[in-house]
Amino acid sequence: MADGPLVLGIETSCDETGVGIVRGHTLLADALASSVDQHARFGGVVPEVASRAHLEAIVPTMRRALDEAKVTLADIDAIAVTAGPGLAGALLVGVAAAKGYALATDKPIYGVNHLAAHVAVDTLEHGPLPEPAIALLVSGGHSSLLLVDDVTAGVTPLGATIDDAAGEAFDKVARLLGLGFPGGPVIDRRARSGDAAAIPFPRGLTAAKDLAAHRYDFSFSGLKTAVARWVEARQREGTTIPVADVAASFQEAVCDVLTAKAIEACRANGVETLVIGGGVAANSRLRALATDRASKHGIRVRVPRPQLCTDNGAMVAALGSHLVAAGVAPSRLDLPADSAMPLTAITA
């Protein structure tokens, strides 16, 4: 461990099979196999399809990661694996594989929280995380604001989605507009040629009465419904749908709420660093708006490159490396896969 522990990370919480290898805070390998094309014709992730894809991809992806890092399993100091939250069947594939590798090599195993890993991965690109920091995690299943004092010891949830997560809303609106799946990247692309002020879509949970009870919570279900009704009204009139304008106006509504609440959380807690993670963190408008708003209040925004925002093995390895370096005890070999693993639990 001359330059830090050599940790292997396995990620199978949804539709990406990822294996990453990290030495301390240095990324050595990040191998990925995606089953997104298999889900596209269904307009969303099918759990059974995802689980089968993980079974087929886990060994080849492991081999690619080891080859890329130029190491063997015997060289690894510890194995980390996403234990939750996520799709139960998908998680089980990764956890079972990690247990097998740990047993075969007699290495310690760490079952880690998927969301905490999205925070830890930023250290691979931007170095140690200032403590405390605010983390905005936005993905297909989660939209959360966290106060991070120590990513190895626990985080304090400040707010979360009360219905549709941001990524889920992107997928549903993309499907409504006939743009395909996944929705985030295609809406981002189409929005660049649209007018973000063309349609005044609602900003959920931003009225005074809502802020009193849901200061840092998010709601995108009403926004999704508003987009659907707007489109349906134009279709009844026989009017052509301005897809780029709808995409841009919808995206602006989502990013406006996410960034406003994140900046407010930083200011209220006296925190000068905002970390954004999760698949939606790859959105160009979210990154630009957050940076612009933060700069006005002396807040630094840290966002990993897009490839590290989406689910990957590198983020799991990064969190595992932090845990090993901090002397956190490994998980038991009979650790469970917990599809509802709470944010407050960093390890299983």
URWO-V339003 format. One record per pair of residues at least 12 apart in sequence whose C-alpha atoms are under 10 Angstrom apart, sorted by sequence separation. I is the first residue (numbers start at 1). J is the second residue. D is the distance in whole Angstrom. If there is no record, write none. Layout:
# URWO-V339003
I&J&D, I&J&D
This chain:
# URWO-V339003
8&20&6, 9&21&6, 18&30&7, 19&31&5, 20&32&8, 38&50&8, 82&94&7, 83&95&6, 98&110&9, 99&111&10, 134&146&6, 135&147&6, 145&157&6, 146&158&5, 147&159&10, 170&182&8, 171&183&4, 172&184&10, 174&186&8, 205&217&7, 206&218&9, 231&243&9, 262&274&8, 290&302&10, 291&303&10, 335&347&10, 336&348&7, 7&20&8, 8&21&4, 9&22&8, 18&31&6, 19&32&7, 36&49&10, 81&94&7, 82&95&7, 98&111&9, 133&146&8, 134&147&5, 135&148&7, 144&157&7, 145&158&5, 146&159&7, 170&183&5, 171&184&6, 174&187&7, 204&217&9, 205&218&6, 206&219&10, 262&275&10, 288&301&10, 290&303&10, 335&348&6, 7&21&6, 8&22&7, 17&31&8, 18&32&5, 19&33&9, 35&49&8, 36&50&9, 80&94&10, 81&95&6, 95&109&10, 119&133&10, 133&147&6, 134&148&6, 144&158&8, 145&159&5, 146&160&9, 168&182&9, 169&183&8, 170&184&5, 171&185&10, 173&187&9, 204&218&7, 205&219&6, 262&276&9, 276&290&9, 287&301&9, 334&348&10, 6&21&7, 7&22&5, 8&23&9, 17&32&6, 18&33&6, 35&50&7, 38&53&9, 80&95&9, 81&96&10, 95&110&10, 119&134&10, 132&147&7, 133&148&5, 134&149&9, 144&159&6, 145&160&6, 167&182&9, 168&183&8, 169&184&9, 170&185&9, 171&186&9, 203&218&9, 204&219&5, 205&220&9, 231&246&8, 287&302&9, 6&22&6, 7&23&6, 16&32&7, 17&33&5, 18&34&8, 34&50&9, 35&51&10, 81&97&9, 82&98&9, 95&111&8, 119&135&7, 131&147&9, 132&148&5, 133&149&7, 143&159&8, 144&160&4, 145&161&9, 167&183&8, 168&184&9, 170&186&9, 171&187&9, 203&219&8, 204&220&6, 230&246&9, 274&290&9, 287&303&7, 331&347&7, 332&348&8, 5&22&8, 6&23&4, 7&24&8, 16&33&6, 17&34&6, 35&52&10, 36&53&10, 81&98&6, 118&135&9, 119&136&9, 131&148&7, 132&149&4, 133&150&9, 143&160&5, 144&161&7, 167&184&7, 170&187&7, 203&220&8, 204&221&8, 205&222&10, 259&276&10, 274&291&9, 330&347&8, 331&348&6, 4&22&9, 5&23&6, 6&24&7, 15&33&9, 16&34&5, 17&35&8, 35&53&6, 80&98&7, 81&99&9, 118&136&10, 119&137&8, 130&148&9, 131&149&5, 132&150&7, 133&151&10, 142&160&7, 143&161&5, 166&184&9, 170&188&9, 202&220&9, 204&222&7, 329&347&9, 330&348&9, 4&23&6, 5&24&5, 6&25&10, 15&34&6, 16&35&6, 34&53&8, 35&54&8, 79&98&7, 80&99&10, 116&135&9, 118&137&7, 129&148&9, 130&149&9, 131&150&7, 132&151&10, 142&161&7, 143&162&9, 203&222&9, 204&223&7, 227&246&8, 328&347&9, 3&23&7, 4&24&4, 5&25&9, 6&26&9, 7&27&10, 8&28&10, 14&34&10, 15&35&5, 16&36&8, 33&53&9, 34&54&9, 79&99&9, 115&135&10, 118&138&10, 129&149&9, 130&150&9, 131&151&9, 135&155&9, 141&161&9, 142&162&10, 143&163&10, 202&222&8, 203&223&7, 227&247&9, 274&294&8, 2&23&9, 3&24&6, 4&25&8, 6&27&10, 7&28&10, 8&29&9, 9&30&9, 10&31&10, 11&32&9, 14&35&9, 15&36&6, 33&54&8, 116&137&9, 129&150&9, 134&155&10, 142&163&10, 143&164&9, 144&165&9, 201&222&10, 202&223&6, 273&294&9, 282&303&8, 1&23&8, 2&24&9, 3&25&9, 4&26&9, 6&28&9, 8&30&10, 14&36&10, 15&37&10, 35&57&9, 79&101&8, 80&102&9, 115&137&7, 129&151&9, 133&155&10, 134&156&10, 135&157&10, 138&160&10, 141&163&10, 142&164&8, 143&165&5, 144&166&10, 201&223&7, 202&224&9, 227&249&9, 272&294&9, 281&303&7, 282&304&8, 284&306&9, 1&24&8, 3&26&9, 15&38&9, 33&56&10, 34&57&9, 79&102&7, 115&138&10, 132&155&10, 134&157&10, 135&158&10, 136&159&10, 137&160&9, 138&161&10, 141&164&8, 142&165&5, 143&166&6, 201&224&9, 227&250&7, 281&304&8, 282&305&7, 283&306&8, 323&346&9, 15&39&9, 33&57&7, 78&102&8, 115&139&10, 134&158&9, 136&160&10, 140&164&9, 141&165&6, 142&166&7, 143&167&8, 201&225&10, 202&226&7, 226&250&9, 281&305&9, 282&306&5, 323&347&9, 32&57&9, 33&58&8, 140&165&6, 141&166&8, 142&167&8, 143&168&10, 201&226&7, 202&227&9, 255&280&10, 272&297&9, 273&298&9, 274&299&7, 275&300&8, 276&301&8, 277&302&9, 278&303&10, 281&306&7, 282&307&8, 32&58&9, 76&102&10, 79&105&10, 139&165&7, 140&166&6, 141&167&7, 142&168&9, 200&226&10, 201&227&7, 224&250&8, 272&298&7, 273&299&6, 274&300&6, 275&301&6, 276&302&6, 277&303&7, 278&304&10, 280&306&9, 282&308&9, 283&309&10, 33&60&9, 78&105&10, 83&110&9, 84&111&8, 85&112&9, 86&113&10, 115&142&9, 119&146&10, 138&165&7, 139&166&6, 140&167&4, 141&168&7, 223&250&8, 259&286&7, 263&290&8, 267&294&10, 271&298&10, 272&299&5, 273&300&5, 274&301&5, 275&302&5, 276&303&5, 277&304&7, 279&306&8, 281&308&10, 282&309&6, 319&346&9, 320&347&9, 32&60&10, 33&61&7, 73&101&8, 77&105&10, 78&106&9, 79&107&7, 80&108&9, 81&109&8, 82&110&8, 83&111&5, 84&112&7, 85&113&7, 86&114&8, 138&166&6, 139&167&5, 140&168&5, 141&169&10, 199&227&9, 255&283&9, 258&286&8, 259&287&9, 262&290&8, 263&291&10, 266&294&9, 271&299&8, 272&300&6, 273&301&6, 274&302&6, 275&303&6, 276&304&8, 277&305&10, 278&306&9, 279&307&9, 281&309&6, 282&310&8, 319&347&10, 31&60&9, 32&61&6, 73&102&9, 76&105&9, 77&106&10, 78&107&5, 79&108&6, 80&109&6, 81&110&6, 82&111&6, 83&112&5, 84&113&5, 85&114&6, 86&115&10, 115&144&9, 119&148&9, 137&166&10, 138&167&7, 139&168&7, 140&169&8, 201&230&9, 255&284&10, 256&285&9, 259&288&10, 260&289&9, 270&299&10, 271&300&9, 272&301&9, 273&302&7, 274&303&9, 275&304&9, 277&306&9, 279&308&9, 280&309&8, 281&310&8, 15&45&7, 31&61&6, 32&62&9, 74&104&10, 75&105&9, 77&107&6, 78&108&5, 79&109&5, 80&110&5, 81&111&5, 82&112&5, 83&113&6, 84&114&6, 85&115&8, 116&146&10, 138&168&10, 139&169&10, 140&170&8, 223&253&8, 255&285&7, 256&286&8, 259&289&7, 260&290&8, 263&293&7, 264&294&10, 267&297&8, 278&308&8, 279&309&5, 280&310&8, 14&45&8, 15&46&9, 30&61&9, 31&62&7, 73&104&9, 74&105&6, 76&107&8, 77&108&8, 78&109&6, 79&110&6, 80&111&6, 81&112&6, 82&113&6, 83&114&7, 84&115&8, 120&151&7, 139&170&10, 140&171&8, 199&230&9, 223&254&8, 254&285&10, 255&286&5, 258&289&10, 259&290&5, 262&293&10, 263&294&6, 266&297&9, 267&298&10, 277&308&8, 278&309&5, 279&310&4, 14&46&9, 15&47&8, 30&62&10, 31&63&9, 32&64&9, 73&105&7, 74&106&9, 75&107&10, 76&108&10, 77&109&10, 78&110&8, 79&111&9, 80&112&7, 81&113&9, 82&114&6, 116&148&9, 119&151&8, 120&152&9, 251&283&9, 254&286&8, 255&287&9, 258&290&9, 259&291&9, 262&294&9, 267&299&9, 277&309&5, 278&310&6, 279&311&7, 14&47&8, 17&50&9, 31&64&6, 32&65&9, 74&107&9, 81&114&9, 82&115&9, 220&253&9, 252&285&8, 255&288&10, 256&289&8, 259&292&10, 260&293&8, 264&297&10, 266&299&8, 276&309&8, 277&310&8, 278&311&7, 15&49&9, 16&50&8, 17&51&10, 30&64&9, 31&65&5, 73&107&9, 117&151&9, 220&254&8, 251&285&8, 252&286&8, 255&289&7, 256&290&9, 259&293&8, 260&294&9, 263&297&8, 277&311&10, 15&50&5, 29&64&9, 30&65&6, 31&66&9, 54&89&10, 55&90&9, 58&93&8, 82&117&8, 116&151&7, 117&152&10, 219&254&9, 251&286&9, 255&290&8, 259&294&9, 14&50&7, 15&51&8, 17&53&8, 18&54&9, 29&65&5, 30&66&9, 31&67&10, 51&87&9, 54&90&7, 58&94&8, 116&152&8, 218&254&10, 263&299&8, 13&50&9, 14&51&8, 16&53&9, 17&54&6, 28&65&8, 29&66&7, 31&68&8, 50&87&9, 51&88&9, 52&89&9, 53&90&9, 54&91&9, 55&92&10, 220&257&10, 248&285&9, 252&289&9, 256&293&10, 12&50&9, 13&51&9, 15&53&8, 16&54&8, 17&55&9, 28&66&9, 29&67&8, 30&68&8, 31&69&10, 51&89&6, 52&90&8, 54&92&10, 55&93&6, 59&97&9, 116&154&8, 219&257&9, 263&301&10, 12&51&8, 15&54&8, 17&56&10, 18&57&9, 19&58&8, 29&68&6, 30&69&9, 47&86&10, 48&87&9, 50&89&8, 51&90&5, 54&93&7, 55&94&9, 58&97&8, 116&155&8, 218&257&8, 14&54&9, 17&57&7, 18&58&8, 19&59&10, 28&68&7, 29&69&5, 47&87&7, 48&88&10, 49&89&10, 50&90&6, 51&91&8, 53&93&10, 54&94&8, 112&152&10, 217&257&10, 218&258&8, 12&53&10, 13&54&10, 16&57&9, 17&58&6, 19&60&10, 20&61&9, 21&62&10, 28&69&5, 29&70&9, 46&87&10, 47&88&8, 48&89&7, 49&90&9, 50&91&10, 51&92&8, 52&93&9, 216&257&10, 217&258&9, 12&54&7, 17&59&10, 19&61&6, 20&62&8, 27&69&9, 28&70&9, 29&71&10, 45&87&10, 47&89&7, 48&90&8, 51&93&7, 55&97&9, 140&182&10, 216&258&9, 11&54&10, 12&55&10, 18&61&7, 19&62&6, 28&71&10, 47&90&7, 50&93&10, 51&94&10, 140&183&10, 162&205&10, 218&261&9, 17&61&7, 18&62&8, 19&63&9, 20&64&10, 21&65&7, 140&184&9, 198&242&10, 216&260&10, 217&261&8, 17&62&9, 19&64&9, 20&65&6, 21&66&8, 139&184&10, 201&246&9, 216&261&6, 12&58&9, 19&65&6, 20&66&9, 23&69&10, 198&244&10, 199&245&7, 200&246&10, 215&261&8, 216&262&8, 11&58&9, 18&65&9, 19&66&9, 21&68&9, 22&69&9, 195&242&10, 198&245&6, 199&246&7, 202&249&10, 203&250&10, 10&58&9, 20&68&10, 21&69&7, 176&224&9, 194&242&8, 196&244&9, 197&245&8, 198&246&8, 199&247&10, 201&249&7, 202&250&9, 216&264&8, 20&69&9, 172&221&10, 194&243&8, 195&244&7, 196&245&6, 197&246&10, 199&248&9, 200&249&7, 201&250&7, 203&252&10, 204&253&9, 215&264&9, 216&265&7, 21&71&9, 169&219&10, 170&220&10, 173&223&10, 177&227&10, 193&243&10, 194&244&4, 195&245&5, 196&246&8, 198&248&8, 199&249&6, 200&250&9, 201&251&10, 203&253&6, 204&254&9, 211&261&10, 215&265&9, 10&61&10, 169&220&6, 173&224&6, 176&227&9, 177&228&9, 193&244&6, 194&245&4, 195&246&8, 196&247&8, 197&248&8, 198&249&6, 199&250&8, 201&252&9, 202&253&7, 203&254&7, 206&257&8, 10&62&9, 162&214&9, 166&218&9, 168&220&9, 169&221&7, 172&224&7, 173&225&9, 176&228&7, 191&243&8, 192&244&8, 193&245&8, 194&246&8, 195&247&9, 196&248&4, 197&249&6, 198&250&10, 200&252&10, 201&253&6, 202&254&9, 203&255&10, 205&257&8, 9&62&10, 23&76&9, 161&214&10, 165&218&8, 166&219&8, 167&220&10, 168&221&9, 169&222&10, 171&224&10, 172&225&10, 190&243&8, 191&244&5, 192&245&9, 194&247&7, 195&248&6, 196&249&4, 197&250&10, 199&252&10, 200&253&8, 201&254&9, 203&256&8, 204&257&7, 8&62&9, 22&76&10, 23&77&10, 160&214&9, 163&217&10, 164&218&9, 165&219&7, 166&220&7, 169&223&8, 170&224&8, 173&227&7, 177&231&8, 190&244&5, 191&245&7, 193&247&9, 194&248&5, 195&249&7, 196&250&8, 199&253&10, 203&257&6, 206&260&9, 21&76&9, 86&141&8, 159&214&8, 161&216&9, 162&217&7, 163&218&8, 164&219&6, 165&220&7, 166&221&9, 169&224&6, 173&228&8, 176&231&8, 189&244&9, 190&245&8, 191&246&8, 192&247&9, 193&248&8, 194&249&8, 196&251&8, 197&252&8, 202&257&10, 203&258&10, 206&261&9, 9&65&10, 85&141&9, 158&214&10, 159&215&8, 160&216&7, 161&217&6, 162&218&6, 163&219&6, 164&220&5, 165&221&8, 168&224&10, 169&225&10, 172&228&9, 176&232&10, 187&243&9, 188&244&10, 190&246&9, 191&247&5, 192&248&7, 196&252&6, 197&253&10, 8&65&9, 85&142&10, 158&215&9, 159&216&5, 160&217&5, 161&218&4, 162&219&6, 163&220&7, 164&221&5, 187&244&8, 190&247&6, 191&248&4, 195&252&10, 196&253&9, 8&66&9, 21&79&9, 158&216&6, 159&217&4, 160&218&6, 161&219&6, 162&220&9, 163&221&6, 164&222&9, 166&224&10, 189&247&9, 190&248&7, 191&249&8, 21&80&10, 157&216&10, 158&217&8, 159&218&7, 160&219&9, 161&220&8, 162&221&9, 163&222&9, 164&223&10, 187&246&9, 188&247&8, 189&248&9, 191&250&9, 20&80&10, 161&221&10, 164&224&9, 187&247&6, 188&248&8, 191&251&7, 19&80&10, 186&247&9, 187&248&8, 191&252&9, 19&81&9, 18&81&10, 187&250&9, 188&251&8, 177&241&9, 179&243&9, 187&251&8, 6&71&10, 8&73&9, 177&242&10, 178&243&9, 177&243&7, 177&244&10, 184&251&9, 7&75&9, 8&76&7, 13&81&10, 6&75&8, 7&76&6, 8&77&8, 9&78&9, 10&79&8, 11&80&9, 12&81&8, 13&82&7, 174&243&10, 177&246&9, 6&76&5, 7&77&6, 8&78&6, 9&79&6, 10&80&6, 11&81&6, 12&82&7, 13&83&8, 146&216&10, 177&247&9, 5&76&8, 6&77&5, 7&78&5, 8&79&5, 9&80&5, 10&81&5, 11&82&5, 12&83&9, 13&84&7, 14&85&10, 15&86&10, 145&216&7, 5&77&6, 6&78&7, 7&79&6, 8&80&6, 9&81&6, 10&82&6, 11&83&9, 12&84&9, 13&85&7, 14&86&6, 15&87&9, 144&216&8, 145&217&8, 4&77&10, 5&78&8, 6&79&9, 7&80&7, 8&81&8, 9&82&8, 10&83&10, 11&84&10, 13&86&5, 14&87&6, 17&90&9, 144&217&8, 145&218&9, 173&246&9, 174&247&8, 12&86&8, 13&87&6, 14&88&9, 16&90&9, 143&217&8, 144&218&8, 173&247&8, 1&76&10, 12&87&9, 13&88&8, 14&89&9, 15&90&8, 19&94&10, 143&218&7, 1&77&8, 12&88&10, 13&89&9, 14&90&6, 17&93&10, 18&94&9, 142&218&10, 143&219&9, 12&89&9, 13&90&6, 14&91&8, 17&94&8, 143&220&10, 170&247&9, 173&250&8, 12&90&6, 13&91&5, 173&251&10, 11&90&9, 12&91&5, 13&92&9, 11&91&8, 12&92&8, 13&93&9, 170&250&9, 10&91&10, 12&93&7, 13&94&8, 169&250&9, 170&251&8, 11&93&9, 12&94&5, 13&95&10, 169&251&10, 10&93&10, 11&94&6, 12&95&8, 10&94&6, 11&95&9, 170&254&9, 9&94&10, 10&95&8, 166&251&10, 169&254&9, 10&97&8, 11&98&10, 167&254&10, 10&98&7, 166&254&7, 9&98&9, 166&255&9, 8&98&9, 166&258&9, 188&280&10, 192&284&9, 192&285&9, 27&121&10, 185&279&10, 188&282&9, 189&283&9, 191&285&9, 25&120&10, 184&279&8, 185&280&9, 188&283&6, 189&284&9, 25&121&9, 184&280&7, 187&283&9, 188&284&7, 25&122&10, 26&123&9, 27&124&6, 184&281&10, 185&282&8, 188&285&8, 25&123&7, 26&124&6, 27&125&9, 184&282&9, 185&283&7, 188&286&10, 24&123&10, 25&124&5, 26&125&8, 184&283&7, 185&284&9, 9&109&10, 24&124&9, 25&125&8, 8&109&10, 9&110&9, 10&111&10, 11&112&10, 13&114&8, 23&124&10, 25&126&10, 26&127&9, 7&109&10, 9&111&10, 10&112&10, 12&114&10, 22&124&9, 25&127&7, 159&261&9, 9&112&10, 11&114&8, 25&128&8, 159&262&10, 158&262&10, 11&117&10, 159&265&10, 158&265&8, 170&280&9, 167&278&9, 167&279&7, 168&280&10, 145&258&9, 166&279&10, 167&280&6, 144&258&9, 166&280&7, 167&281&10, 143&258&9, 145&261&8, 146&262&9, 145&262&7, 144&262&9, 147&265&9, 146&265&9, 147&266&9, 138&258&9, 145&265&8, 137&258&10, 136&258&8, 147&269&9, 136&259&9, 148&271&10, 44&168&9, 147&271&9, 136&261&9, 14&140&10, 136&262&7, 148&274&10, 14&141&10, 44&171&8, 135&262&8, 136&263&10, 147&274&10, 148&275&10, 43&171&8, 44&172&9, 134&262&8, 146&274&10, 43&172&8, 134&263&9, 136&265&10, 146&275&10, 135&265&10, 145&275&10, 43&174&9, 44&175&9, 134&265&7, 135&266&9, 145&276&9, 43&175&7, 134&266&6, 133&266&8, 134&267&10, 144&277&10, 132&266&10, 143&277&10, 144&278&10, 134&269&9, 143&278&9, 44&180&9, 45&181&9, 133&269&9, 134&270&10, 142&278&8, 43&180&7, 44&181&7, 45&182&9, 132&269&9, 133&270&9, 134&271&7, 141&278&10, 142&279&10, 143&280&9, 42&180&10, 43&181&6, 44&182&7, 132&270&9, 133&271&6, 134&272&8, 135&273&9, 136&274&7, 137&275&8, 138&276&8, 139&277&8, 140&278&8, 141&279&10, 142&280&10, 41&180&8, 42&181&9, 43&182&8, 44&183&9, 132&271&7, 133&272&7, 134&273&6, 135&274&6, 136&275&6, 137&276&6, 138&277&6, 139&278&5, 140&279&7, 40&180&7, 41&181&8, 43&183&9, 131&271&9, 132&272&8, 133&273&5, 134&274&5, 135&275&5, 136&276&5, 137&277&5, 138&278&5, 139&279&5, 140&280&8, 40&181&5, 130&271&9, 131&272&10, 132&273&8, 133&274&6, 134&275&6, 135&276&6, 136&277&6, 137&278&5, 138&279&6, 139&280&5, 39&181&8, 40&182&7, 130&272&9, 131&273&9, 132&274&10, 133&275&7, 134&276&9, 135&277&7, 136&278&8, 137&279&9, 138&280&5, 139&281&8, 39&182&9, 130&273&7, 137&280&8, 138&281&6, 139&282&10, 37&181&8, 129&273&9, 130&274&10, 137&281&8, 138&282&10, 36&181&8, 37&182&9, 130&275&10, 136&281&9, 36&182&8, 129&275&9, 122&275&8, 122&276&9, 120&275&10, 122&277&8, 119&275&7, 121&277&9, 118&275&10, 119&276&8, 120&277&9, 118&276&9, 119&277&6, 118&277&6, 119&278&9, 117&277&9, 118&278&6, 116&277&10, 117&278&10, 118&279&9, 115&277&9, 115&278&8, 114&278&10, 135&301&10, 133&300&10, 134&301&10, 135&302&9, 136&303&10, 152&319&8, 151&319&8, 152&320&9, 152&321&10, 139&309&9, 152&322&7, 153&323&9, 138&309&9, 139&310&8, 151&322&8, 152&323&6, 137&309&10, 138&310&10, 139&311&9, 150&322&10, 151&323&9, 152&324&9, 129&302&9, 152&325&10, 153&326&9, 152&326&7, 152&327&10, 153&328&9, 126&302&7, 152&328&8, 125&302&9, 126&303&9, 125&303&9, 126&304&8, 123&302&10, 125&304&6, 122&302&7, 124&304&8, 125&305&8, 122&303&7, 123&304&9, 121&303&10, 122&304&5, 121&304&7, 122&305&9, 125&308&9, 119&303&10, 124&308&9, 119&304&10, 157&342&10, 118&304&9, 122&308&8, 157&343&7, 121&308&7, 122&309&9, 156&343&8, 157&344&8, 121&309&8, 155&343&7, 156&344&7, 154&343&8, 155&344&6, 118&308&8, 119&309&10, 124&314&9, 154&344&6, 155&345&8, 118&309&7, 121&312&9, 124&315&8, 153&344&9, 154&345&7, 155&346&8, 118&310&9, 121&313&10, 123&315&9, 153&345&9, 154&346&6, 118&311&8, 121&314&7, 122&315&8, 152&345&10, 153&346&7, 154&347&9, 117&311&9, 118&312&9, 120&314&10, 121&315&4, 124&318&7, 152&346&7, 153&347&9, 117&312&10, 120&315&6, 121&316&8, 123&318&8, 151&346&8, 152&347&9, 115&311&10, 117&313&9, 118&314&10, 119&315&8, 120&316&8, 121&317&8, 122&318&9, 123&319&9, 114&311&9, 117&314&9, 118&315&6, 119&316&10, 120&317&9, 121&318&6, 146&343&9, 114&312&10, 117&315&5, 118&316&8, 120&318&6, 121&319&7, 146&344&10, 116&315&9, 117&316&5, 119&318&9, 120&319&5, 123&322&10, 144&343&9, 115&315&10, 116&316&9, 117&317&8, 118&318&9, 119&319&8, 120&320&9, 114&315&8, 115&316&10, 117&318&7, 118&319&9, 120&321&9, 114&316&7, 117&319&5, 120&322&8, 113&316&8, 116&319&7, 117&320&8, 112&316&7, 111&316&9, 112&317&10, 114&319&9, 110&316&10, 113&319&9, 110&317&10, 112&319&8, 112&320&7, 110&319&9, 111&320&9, 110&320&7, 109&320&9, 110&321&10, 112&323&9, 110&323&8, 110&324&9, 108&324&9, 110&328&9, 110&329&8, 111&330&8, 112&331&9, 109&329&9, 110&330&5, 111&331&6, 108&329&9, 109&330&6, 110&331&5, 111&332&9, 108&330&6, 109&331&6, 110&332&8, 111&333&9, 107&330&10, 108&331&8, 109&332&7, 110&333&9, 108&332&9, 109&333&7, 111&335&7, 108&333&8, 110&335&9, 111&336&8, 112&337&10, 113&338&9, 109&335&9, 111&337&8, 115&341&10, 111&338&10, 114&341&9, 115&342&9, 116&343&8, 113&341&7, 115&343&7, 116&344&9, 112&341&9, 113&342&8, 114&343&9, 116&345&9, 117&346&9, 103&333&8, 113&343&7, 115&345&10, 116&346&7, 82&313&9, 102&333&8, 113&344&9, 115&346&9, 116&347&9, 81&313&8, 113&345&7, 114&346&9, 80&313&9, 82&315&10, 99&332&10, 100&333&9, 112&345&8, 113&346&5, 114&347&10, 81&315&10, 82&316&7, 99&333&6, 112&346&6, 113&347&6, 80&315&10, 81&316&6, 82&317&10, 98&333&9, 99&334&8, 111&346&8, 112&347&4, 113&348&8, 80&316&6, 81&317&8, 99&335&9, 110&346&10, 111&347&5, 112&348&6, 79&316&9, 80&317&6, 96&333&10, 110&347&7, 111&348&5, 79&317&8, 80&318&9, 81&319&10, 82&320&10, 95&333&10, 96&334&10, 110&348&7, 78&317&9, 80&319&8, 81&320&8, 95&334&10, 96&335&10, 80&320&5, 95&335&8, 96&336&9, 79&320&7, 80&321&8, 95&336&8, 96&337&9, 78&320&8, 79&321&9, 95&337&7, 78&321&8, 80&323&9, 94&337&9, 77&321&9, 80&324&10, 92&336&8, 93&337&9, 78&323&10, 79&324&10, 91&336&9, 92&337&6, 78&324&8, 91&337&6, 92&338&9, 77&324&9, 90&337&9, 91&338&8, 92&339&9, 65&313&9, 89&337&9, 91&339&7, 88&337&7, 90&339&9, 80&330&9, 87&337&9, 88&338&7, 89&339&9, 62&313&10, 79&330&9, 80&331&9, 86&337&9, 87&338&9, 88&339&5, 78&330&9, 83&335&8, 84&336&9, 85&337&8, 86&338&8, 87&339&6, 88&340&9, 83&336&7, 84&337&6, 85&338&6, 86&339&5, 87&340&9, 83&337&5, 84&338&5, 85&339&4, 86&340&7, 82&337&8, 83&338&6, 84&339&5, 85&340&5, 86&341&8, 81&337&10, 82&338&9, 83&339&8, 84&340&6, 85&341&5, 83&340&10, 84&341&5, 85&342&7, 83&341&8, 84&342&8, 85&343&9, 84&343&10, 84&345&10, 84&346&10, 83&346&10, 84&347&9, 83&347&8, 84&348&8, 82&347&9, 83&348&7, 81&347&10, 82&348&9, 80&347&10, 81&348&10, 30&307&10, 34&311&10, 30&308&9, 34&312&10, 32&311&9, 33&312&9, 32&312&7, 31&312&8, 32&313&8, 30&312&7, 31&313&7, 32&314&10, 30&313&6, 31&314&8, 29&313&9, 30&314&6, 29&314&7, 30&315&9, 28&314&9, 27&314&7, 30&317&10, 26&314&10, 27&315&10, 29&317&10, 27&317&9, 22&313&10, 27&318&8, 20&312&7, 21&313&8, 22&314&7, 25&317&10, 26&318&9, 18&311&7, 19&312&7, 20&313&4, 21&314&6, 22&315&9, 24&317&9, 25&318&7, 16&310&9, 17&311&8, 18&312&5, 19&313&4, 20&314&4, 21&315&9, 22&316&9, 23&317&9, 24&318&8, 25&319&10, 16&311&6, 17&312&7, 18&313&4, 19&314&7, 20&315&7, 21&316&9, 22&317&6, 23&318&9, 26&321&10, 15&311&8, 16&312&7, 17&313&8, 18&314&8, 19&315&9, 20&316&7, 21&317&6, 22&318&6, 24&320&10, 25&321&8, 14&311&8, 16&313&9, 18&315&9, 19&316&8, 20&317&6, 21&318&8, 22&319&10, 24&321&6, 25&322&8, 13&311&8, 18&316&9, 19&317&8, 20&318&8, 22&320&9, 23&321&8, 24&322&8, 12&311&8, 13&312&10, 22&321&7, 11&311&7, 12&312&8, 21&321&10, 24&324&9, 11&312&6, 12&313&8, 24&325&8, 10&312&8, 11&313&5, 9&312&9, 10&313&5, 11&314&9, 9&313&5, 10&314&8, 11&315&8, 8&313&8, 9&314&6, 10&315&9, 11&316&7, 8&314&8, 9&315&7, 10&316&6, 11&317&9, 7&314&10, 9&316&5, 10&317&7, 8&316&8, 9&317&4, 7&316&9, 8&317&5, 9&318&8, 7&317&6, 8&318&9, 9&319&9, 6&317&9, 7&318&8, 9&320&7, 6&318&10, 7&319&9, 8&320&8, 9&321&9, 7&320&6, 8&321&9, 6&320&9, 7&321&6, 5&320&9, 6&321&7, 7&322&10, 5&321&6, 4&321&8, 5&322&9, 7&324&9, 4&322&9, 5&323&10, 6&324&9, 5&324&7, 4&324&9, 5&325&7, 4&325&7, 1&325&10, 13&337&10, 13&339&9
